[in-house]
Amino acid sequence: MNLEELRKEIDEIDGQFVELFLKRMEIVKGVANYKIENNLPVLHKDREQKVIDKAVSRTPEEMKEYVKEFFEDTMKVSRHMQEDLINAKK
């Protein structure tokens, strides 16, 4: 494969990432609303760690560090959105 073909494949995967990210963030909105209604904090460290650990456990050894970082960043973005939604309701 040449560079252009590889980039085309990455672009296709990025499109799938966006679709999945948007679906995930819609669910995060529901989580934020639940937390608002039940007066729960945004951060649930044990839950986040379980999600990260589960993802890392399904990953080949040489990719574990990167998957961990990817999910940590995803959790950070999710928390940020929840905080924004909660603050907007105050």
C-alpha positions in Angstrom: 0.0 0.0 0.0 1.1 3.5 -0.7 0.7 6.5 1.7 -2.4 7.8 0.0 -4.1 4.4 0.4 -3.1 4.2 4.0 -4.4 7.7 4.7 -7.7 6.8 2.9 -8.1 3.8 5.3 -7.4 6.1 8.3 -10.0 8.6 7.0 -12.6 5.8 6.8 -11.8 4.6 10.3 -11.9 8.2 11.6 -15.4 8.5 10.2 -16.4 5.5 12.1 -14.8 6.9 15.2 -16.9 10.1 14.9 -20.1 8.1 14.5 -19.3 6.0 17.6 -18.1 9.0 19.6 -21.4 10.8 18.9 -23.4 7.8 20.0 -21.3 7.5 23.1 -21.7 11.2 23.9 -25.5 10.9 23.5 -25.4 8.2 26.2 -23.2 10.5 28.3 -25.9 13.1 28.2 -28.3 10.5 29.8 -25.7 9.7 32.4 -25.3 13.4 33.3 -29.1 13.7 33.6 -29.3 10.7 35.8 -26.5 12.2 38.0 -28.3 15.5 38.2 -31.6 13.8 39.2 -29.8 11.7 41.8 -27.3 14.3 43.0 -24.3 12.1 42.1 -20.8 13.4 41.4 -19.5 13.4 37.9 -16.4 11.4 38.7 -16.8 7.7 39.6 -13.2 6.7 39.7 -13.8 3.0 40.3 -16.2 2.8 37.3 -13.7 4.6 35.0 -10.9 2.3 36.1 -13.0 -0.8 35.4 -13.8 0.5 31.9 -10.1 1.2 31.2 -9.0 -2.1 32.7 -11.5 -4.0 30.6 -10.4 -2.3 27.4 -6.7 -2.9 28.2 -7.3 -6.5 29.0 -8.6 -7.1 25.4 -5.6 -5.5 23.9 -2.3 -7.0 22.6 0.6 -6.3 25.0 2.3 -3.8 22.6 -0.8 -1.7 22.4 -1.9 -1.7 26.1 -0.3 1.7 26.9 -2.0 3.4 23.9 -5.4 1.9 24.6 -5.1 3.0 28.2 -4.3 6.5 27.1 -7.1 6.5 24.5 -9.7 5.5 27.1 -8.3 7.9 29.8 -8.7 10.7 27.2 -12.2 9.5 26.3 -13.2 9.5 30.0 -11.8 13.0 30.4 -13.9 14.3 27.5 -17.0 12.5 28.9 -16.5 14.0 32.3 -16.0 17.5 30.8 -19.3 17.2 28.9 -21.1 16.0 32.0 -19.7 18.9 34.0 -20.8 21.3 31.3 -24.3 19.8 31.3 -24.6 19.8 35.1 -23.4 23.4 35.3 -25.8 24.5 32.6 -28.7 23.1 34.7 -27.7 25.0 37.9 
